[in-house]
Amino acid sequence: MVFAKIGAGDNYIEAESVSDWYLRNLAIYSNIITPIDAKDKYVILIFGQGRIPILKHLLQNNDDFEVVEVNSVLK
């Protein structure tokens, strides 16, 4: 990310903005996995393009989940 490279000395405002963005993704991830019950077969998530790669990465690295594309489930 280009924004993470902006800043020096005591001013890392852009890097802080990127960390806030990642923190928001982690909060979303936590809000996704917390209410899910072991009996739930599917959970469908709809998010914007900017959030999907991070959320997908987090879910793919959680052994409790299998990430599949929605079109394979809706057939």
N, CA, C and O atoms as a Tinker XYZ file with bonds, in Angstrom:
   300  protein
     1  N      0.832000   -1.175000    0.000000    73     2
     2  CA     0.000000    0.000000    0.000000    64     1     3
     3  C      0.874000    1.235000    0.000000    63     2     4     5
     4  O      1.815000    1.356000    0.784000    81     3
     5  N      0.555000    2.117000   -0.866000    73     3     6
     6  CA     1.323000    3.354000   -0.986000    64     5     7
     7  C      1.211000    4.196000    0.280000    63     6     8     9
     8  O      2.190000    4.802000    0.714000    81     7
     9  N      0.018000    4.234000    0.873000    73     7    10
    10  CA    -0.194000    5.084000    2.043000    64     9    11
    11  C      0.719000    4.732000    3.204000    63    10    12    13
    12  O      1.104000    5.613000    3.972000    81    11
    13  N      1.066000    3.481000    3.343000    73    11    14
    14  CA     1.900000    3.057000    4.462000    64    13    15
    15  C      3.311000    3.613000    4.367000    63    14    16    17
    16  O      4.030000    3.635000    5.366000    81    15
    17  N      3.719000    4.061000    3.195000    73    15    18
    18  CA     5.072000    4.586000    2.994000    64    17    19
    19  C      5.172000    6.071000    3.327000    63    18    20    21
    20  O      6.272000    6.623000    3.350000    81    19
    21  N      4.057000    6.716000    3.581000    73    19    22
    22  CA     4.054000    8.157000    3.789000    64    21    23
    23  C      4.173000    8.461000    5.273000    63    22    24    25
    24  O      3.360000    8.017000    6.083000    81    23
    25  N      5.188000    9.217000    5.610000    73    23    26
    26  CA     5.397000    9.620000    6.994000    64    25    27
    27  C      6.843000    9.464000    7.392000    63    26    28    29
    28  O      7.570000    8.644000    6.831000    81    27
    29  N      7.252000   10.243000    8.350000    73    27    30
    30  CA     8.617000   10.171000    8.861000    64    29    31
    31  C      8.671000   10.915000   10.190000    63    30    32    33
    32  O      7.799000   11.722000   10.511000    81    31
    33  N      9.700000   10.626000   10.936000    73    31    34
    34  CA     9.861000   11.307000   12.228000    64    33    35
    35  C      8.731000   10.944000   13.163000    63    34    36    37
    36  O      8.521000    9.771000   13.473000    81    35
    37  N      8.005000   11.946000   13.608000    73    35    38
    38  CA     6.870000   11.725000   14.508000    64    37    39
    39  C      5.535000   11.705000   13.769000    63    38    40    41
    40  O      4.486000   11.554000   14.395000    81    39
    41  N      5.562000   11.856000   12.449000    73    39    42
    42  CA     4.327000   11.947000   11.671000    64    41    43
    43  C      4.176000   10.725000   10.769000    63    42    44    45
    44  O      4.772000   10.662000    9.694000    81    43
    45  N      3.389000    9.772000   11.206000    73    43    46
    46  CA     3.095000    8.578000   10.408000    64    45    47
    47  C      1.596000    8.468000   10.192000    63    46    48    49
    48  O      1.020000    7.388000   10.324000    81    47
    49  N      0.964000    9.593000    9.860000    73    47    50
    50  CA    -0.487000    9.651000    9.746000    64    49    51
    51  C     -1.028000    8.654000    8.725000    63    50    52    53
    52  O     -2.057000    8.025000    8.969000    81    51
    53  N     -0.362000    8.498000    7.599000    73    51    54
    54  CA    -0.855000    7.556000    6.590000    64    53    55
    55  C     -0.669000    6.113000    7.045000    63    54    56    57
    56  O     -1.547000    5.280000    6.821000    81    55
    57  N      0.453000    5.806000    7.675000    73    55    58
    58  CA     0.658000    4.463000    8.210000    64    57    59
    59  C     -0.372000    4.170000    9.299000    63    58    60    61
    60  O     -0.854000    3.043000    9.414000    81    59
    61  N     -0.705000    5.172000   10.088000    73    59    62
    62  CA    -1.730000    4.999000   11.117000    64    61    63
    63  C     -3.094000    4.768000   10.488000    63    62    64    65
    64  O     -3.895000    3.997000   11.018000    81    63
    65  N     -3.371000    5.420000    9.368000    73    63    66
    66  CA    -4.635000    5.205000    8.659000    64    65    67
    67  C     -4.734000    3.773000    8.157000    63    66    68    69
    68  O     -5.796000    3.155000    8.229000    81    67
    69  N     -3.622000    3.247000    7.646000    73    67    70
    70  CA    -3.598000    1.862000    7.172000    64    69    71
    71  C     -3.813000    0.909000    8.350000    63    70    72    73
    72  O     -4.543000   -0.074000    8.224000    81    71
    73  N     -3.187000    1.190000    9.484000    73    71    74
    74  CA    -3.370000    0.313000   10.648000    64    73    75
    75  C     -4.815000    0.361000   11.133000    63    74    76    77
    76  O     -5.352000   -0.657000   11.571000    81    75
    77  N     -5.449000    1.525000   11.059000    73    75    78
    78  CA    -6.870000    1.639000   11.414000    64    77    79
    79  C     -7.727000    0.793000   10.476000    63    78    80    81
    80  O     -8.690000    0.162000   10.909000    81    79
    81  N     -7.373000    0.783000    9.187000    73    79    82
    82  CA    -8.101000    0.005000    8.194000    64    81    83
    83  C     -7.973000   -1.490000    8.497000    63    82    84    85
    84  O     -8.958000   -2.226000    8.430000    81    83
    85  N     -6.761000   -1.936000    8.831000    73    83    86
    86  CA    -6.553000   -3.341000    9.204000    64    85    87
    87  C     -7.284000   -3.683000   10.500000    63    86    88    89
    88  O     -7.863000   -4.762000   10.623000    81    87
    89  N     -7.258000   -2.777000   11.453000    73    87    90
    90  CA    -7.972000   -2.994000   12.710000    64    89    91
    91  C     -9.464000   -3.166000   12.448000    63    90    92    93
    92  O    -10.106000   -4.022000   13.055000    81    91
    93  N    -10.012000   -2.364000   11.556000    73    91    94
    94  CA   -11.435000   -2.488000   11.203000    64    93    95
    95  C    -11.707000   -3.862000   10.597000    63    94    96    97
    96  O    -12.722000   -4.479000   10.920000    81    95
    97  N    -10.822000   -4.357000    9.722000    73    95    98
    98  CA   -10.982000   -5.686000    9.136000    64    97    99
    99  C    -10.956000   -6.761000   10.219000    63    98   100   101
   100  O    -11.745000   -7.704000   10.167000    81    99
   101  N    -10.075000   -6.636000   11.183000    73    99   102
   102  CA   -10.011000   -7.606000   12.281000    64   101   103
   103  C    -11.276000   -7.564000   13.138000    63   102   104   105
   104  O    -11.746000   -8.602000   13.605000    81   103
   105  N    -11.821000   -6.381000   13.344000    73   103   106
   106  CA   -13.072000   -6.259000   14.100000    64   105   107
   107  C    -14.224000   -6.905000   13.332000    63   106   108   109
   108  O    -15.060000   -7.587000   13.925000    81   107
   109  N    -14.270000   -6.694000   12.017000    73   107   110
   110  CA   -15.293000   -7.324000   11.187000    64   109   111
   111  C    -15.154000   -8.835000   11.261000    63   110   112   113
   112  O    -16.149000   -9.541000   11.425000    81   111
   113  N    -13.933000   -9.338000   11.143000    73   111   114
   114  CA   -13.668000  -10.773000   11.229000    64   113   115
   115  C    -14.185000  -11.329000   12.560000    63   114   116   117
   116  O    -14.848000  -12.365000   12.586000    81   115
   117  N    -13.884000  -10.651000   13.640000    73   115   118
   118  CA   -14.343000  -11.086000   14.959000    64   117   119
   119  C    -15.865000  -11.100000   15.024000    63   118   120   121
   120  O    -16.458000  -12.022000   15.585000    81   119
   121  N    -16.493000  -10.084000   14.453000    73   119   122
   122  CA   -17.955000  -10.017000   14.442000    64   121   123
   123  C    -18.570000  -11.106000   13.563000    63   122   124   125
   124  O    -19.718000  -11.496000   13.780000    81   123
   125  N    -17.836000  -11.594000   12.591000    73   123   126
   126  CA   -18.317000  -12.687000   11.736000    64   125   127
   127  C    -18.256000  -14.003000   12.493000    63   126   128   129
   128  O    -19.240000  -14.742000   12.525000    81   127
   129  N    -17.125000  -14.305000   13.099000    73   127   130
   130  CA   -16.930000  -15.638000   13.673000    64   129   131
   131  C    -17.570000  -15.823000   15.044000    63   130   132   133
   132  O    -17.867000  -16.955000   15.428000    81   131
   133  N    -17.786000  -14.766000   15.778000    73   131   134
   134  CA   -18.307000  -14.889000   17.141000    64   133   135
   135  C    -19.716000  -15.484000   17.204000    63   134   136   137
   136  O    -19.937000  -16.397000   18.000000    81   135
   137  N    -20.677000  -15.014000   16.406000    73   135   138
   138  CA   -22.043000  -15.545000   16.563000    64   137   139
   139  C    -22.305000  -16.865000   15.835000    63   138   140   141
   140  O    -23.403000  -17.411000   15.947000    81   139
   141  N    -21.343000  -17.384000   15.103000    73   139   142
   142  CA   -21.566000  -18.597000   14.318000    64   141   143
   143  C    -21.599000  -19.811000   15.231000    63   142   144   145
   144  O    -20.737000  -19.993000   16.091000    81   143
   145  N    -22.608000  -20.631000   15.023000    73   143   146
   146  CA   -22.793000  -21.861000   15.782000    64   145   147
   147  C    -22.227000  -23.033000   14.987000    63   146   148   149
   148  O    -22.237000  -23.000000   13.757000    81   147
   149  N    -21.739000  -24.054000   15.659000    73   147   150
   150  CA   -21.156000  -25.221000   14.983000    64   149   151
   151  C    -22.167000  -25.917000   14.076000    63   150   152   153
   152  O    -21.777000  -26.607000   13.135000    81   151
   153  N    -23.455000  -25.745000   14.346000    73   151   154
   154  CA   -24.499000  -26.359000   13.523000    64   153   155
   155  C    -24.749000  -25.601000   12.225000    63   154   156   157
   156  O    -25.388000  -26.135000   11.319000    81   155
   157  N    -24.259000  -24.370000   12.115000    73   155   158
   158  CA   -24.461000  -23.573000   10.897000    64   157   159
   159  C    -23.705000  -24.204000    9.745000    63   158   160   161
   160  O    -22.499000  -24.439000    9.831000    81   159
   161  N    -24.427000  -24.477000    8.663000    73   159   162
   162  CA   -23.791000  -25.110000    7.512000    64   161   163
   163  C    -23.126000  -24.065000    6.622000    63   162   164   165
   164  O    -22.006000  -24.267000    6.151000    81   163
   165  N    -23.801000  -22.970000    6.396000    73   163   166
   166  CA   -23.264000  -21.916000    5.535000    64   165   167
   167  C    -23.402000  -20.557000    6.207000    63   166   168   169
   168  O    -24.326000  -20.317000    6.983000    81   167
   169  N    -22.478000  -19.693000    5.894000    73   167   170
   170  CA   -22.552000  -18.285000    6.253000    64   169   171
   171  C    -22.193000  -17.525000    4.990000    63   170   172   173
   172  O    -21.112000  -17.707000    4.429000    81   171
   173  N    -23.090000  -16.686000    4.553000    73   171   174
   174  CA   -22.832000  -15.907000    3.335000    64   173   175
   175  C    -22.458000  -14.494000    3.745000    63   174   176   177
   176  O    -23.184000  -13.835000    4.489000    81   175
   177  N    -21.323000  -14.043000    3.253000    73   175   178
   178  CA   -20.833000  -12.697000    3.552000    64   177   179
   179  C    -20.860000  -11.859000    2.290000    63   178   180   181
   180  O    -20.459000  -12.318000    1.220000    81   179
   181  N    -21.324000  -10.657000    2.412000    73   179   182
   182  CA   -21.306000   -9.712000    1.301000    64   181   183
   183  C    -20.558000   -8.476000    1.779000    63   182   184   185
   184  O    -21.011000   -7.762000    2.674000    81   183
   185  N    -19.412000   -8.241000    1.170000    73   183   186
   186  CA   -18.587000   -7.089000    1.526000    64   185   187
   187  C    -18.051000   -6.443000    0.270000    63   186   188   189
   188  O    -18.087000   -7.035000   -0.808000    81   187
   189  N    -17.561000   -5.245000    0.409000    73   187   190
   190  CA   -16.966000   -4.535000   -0.708000    64   189   191
   191  C    -15.619000   -5.119000   -1.090000    63   190   192   193
   192  O    -14.997000   -5.855000   -0.323000    81   191
   193  N    -15.196000   -4.784000   -2.261000    73   191   194
   194  CA   -13.971000   -5.317000   -2.855000    64   193   195
   195  C    -12.738000   -5.071000   -1.985000    63   194   196   197
   196  O    -11.828000   -5.900000   -1.974000    81   195
   197  N    -12.686000   -3.989000   -1.280000    73   195   198
   198  CA   -11.516000   -3.675000   -0.459000    64   197   199
   199  C    -11.380000   -4.551000    0.776000    63   198   200   201
   200  O    -10.267000   -4.760000    1.258000    81   199
   201  N    -12.473000   -5.061000    1.292000    73   199   202
   202  CA   -12.446000   -5.877000    2.507000    64   201   203
   203  C    -12.241000   -7.360000    2.209000    63   202   204   205
   204  O    -11.657000   -8.075000    3.023000    81   203
   205  N    -12.708000   -7.828000    1.066000    73   203   206
   206  CA   -12.722000   -9.254000    0.747000    64   205   207
   207  C    -11.355000   -9.925000    0.880000    63   206   208   209
   208  O    -11.285000  -10.967000    1.531000    81   207
   209  N    -10.270000   -9.409000    0.314000    73   207   210
   210  CA    -8.993000  -10.140000    0.403000    64   209   211
   211  C     -8.535000  -10.400000    1.839000    63   210   212   213
   212  O     -8.042000  -11.486000    2.144000    81   211
   213  N     -8.691000   -9.422000    2.710000    73   211   214
   214  CA    -8.247000   -9.588000    4.096000    64   213   215
   215  C     -9.159000  -10.566000    4.837000    63   214   216   217
   216  O     -8.678000  -11.466000    5.526000    81   215
   217  N    -10.470000  -10.391000    4.697000    73   215   218
   218  CA   -11.404000  -11.291000    5.373000    64   217   219
   219  C    -11.254000  -12.723000    4.857000    63   218   220   221
   220  O    -11.296000  -13.675000    5.636000    81   219
   221  N    -11.082000  -12.866000    3.572000    73   219   222
   222  CA   -10.884000  -14.196000    2.981000    64   221   223
   223  C     -9.619000  -14.841000    3.550000    63   222   224   225
   224  O     -9.625000  -16.017000    3.915000    81   223
   225  N     -8.555000  -14.076000    3.622000    73   223   226
   226  CA    -7.290000  -14.573000    4.176000    64   225   227
   227  C     -7.484000  -15.035000    5.628000    63   226   228   229
   228  O     -7.032000  -16.119000    6.000000    81   227
   229  N     -8.145000  -14.225000    6.433000    73   227   230
   230  CA    -8.354000  -14.573000    7.831000    64   229   231
   231  C     -9.197000  -15.840000    7.968000    63   230   232   233
   232  O     -8.885000  -16.709000    8.782000    81   231
   233  N    -10.252000  -15.946000    7.184000    73   231   234
   234  CA   -11.129000  -17.114000    7.264000    64   233   235
   235  C    -10.462000  -18.371000    6.716000    63   234   236   237
   236  O    -10.670000  -19.463000    7.243000    81   235
   237  N     -9.665000  -18.223000    5.666000    73   235   238
   238  CA    -8.966000  -19.382000    5.100000    64   237   239
   239  C     -7.926000  -19.933000    6.069000    63   238   240   241
   240  O     -7.575000  -21.110000    5.999000    81   239
   241  N     -7.439000  -19.102000    6.960000    73   239   242
   242  CA    -6.441000  -19.531000    7.929000    64   241   243
   243  C     -7.050000  -19.924000    9.267000    63   242   244   245
   244  O     -6.334000  -20.116000   10.250000    81   243
   245  N     -8.358000  -20.041000    9.301000    73   243   246
   246  CA    -9.077000  -20.508000   10.479000    64   245   247
   247  C     -9.572000  -21.918000   10.161000    63   246   248   249
   248  O    -10.397000  -22.095000    9.265000    81   247
   249  N     -9.079000  -22.911000   10.879000    73   247   250
   250  CA    -9.416000  -24.312000   10.607000    64   249   251
   251  C    -10.900000  -24.625000   10.768000    63   250   252   253
   252  O    -11.351000  -25.679000   10.321000    81   251
   253  N    -11.657000  -23.750000   11.384000    73   251   254
   254  CA   -13.090000  -23.981000   11.576000    64   253   255
   255  C    -13.917000  -23.611000   10.345000    63   254   256   257
   256  O    -15.124000  -23.852000   10.316000    81   255
   257  N    -13.278000  -23.029000    9.332000    73   255   258
   258  CA   -14.016000  -22.560000    8.162000    64   257   259
   259  C    -13.451000  -23.117000    6.872000    63   258   260   261
   260  O    -12.255000  -23.383000    6.755000    81   259
   261  N    -14.339000  -23.287000    5.912000    73   259   262
   262  CA   -13.944000  -23.586000    4.543000    64   261   263
   263  C    -14.530000  -22.464000    3.687000    63   262   264   265
   264  O    -15.748000  -22.289000    3.644000    81   263
   265  N    -13.695000  -21.727000    3.025000    73   263   266
   266  CA   -14.150000  -20.615000    2.199000    64   265   267
   267  C    -14.452000  -21.136000    0.798000    63   266   268   269
   268  O    -13.603000  -21.749000    0.152000    81   267
   269  N    -15.670000  -20.882000    0.342000    73   267   270
   270  CA   -16.075000  -21.258000   -1.012000    64   269   271
   271  C    -16.734000  -20.045000   -1.662000    63   270   272   273
   272  O    -17.288000  -19.186000   -0.976000    81   271
   273  N    -16.670000  -19.985000   -2.970000    73   271   274
   274  CA   -17.323000  -18.901000   -3.697000    64   273   275
   275  C    -18.828000  -19.129000   -3.674000    63   274   276   277
   276  O    -19.286000  -20.269000   -3.756000    81   275
   277  N    -19.587000  -18.070000   -3.564000    73   275   278
   278  CA   -21.034000  -18.171000   -3.397000    64   277   279
   279  C    -21.709000  -18.876000   -4.580000    63   278   280   281
   280  O    -22.703000  -19.575000   -4.379000    81   279
   281  N    -21.194000  -18.709000   -5.816000    73   279   282
   282  CA   -21.846000  -19.352000   -6.959000    64   281   283
   283  C    -21.787000  -20.880000   -6.855000    63   282   284   285
   284  O    -22.657000  -21.555000   -7.405000    81   283
   285  N    -20.811000  -21.434000   -6.181000    73   283   286
   286  CA   -20.748000  -22.900000   -6.046000    64   285   287
   287  C    -21.801000  -23.414000   -5.065000    63   286   288   289
   288  O    -22.181000  -24.583000   -5.130000    81   287
   289  N    -22.270000  -22.574000   -4.173000    73   287   290
   290  CA   -23.293000  -22.955000   -3.201000    64   289   291
   291  C    -24.698000  -22.732000   -3.758000    63   290   292   293
   292  O    -25.619000  -23.483000   -3.438000    81   291
   293  N    -24.861000  -21.722000   -4.573000    73   291   294
   294  CA   -26.185000  -21.359000   -5.081000    64   293   295
   295  C    -26.612000  -22.122000   -6.314000    63   294   296   297
   296  O    -27.689000  -21.856000   -6.847000    81   295
   297  N    -25.815000  -23.058000   -6.789000    73   295   298
   298  CA   -26.174000  -23.828000   -7.999000    64   297   299
   299  C    -27.393000  -24.687000   -7.754000    63   298   300
   300  O    -27.837000  -25.399000   -8.655000    81   299
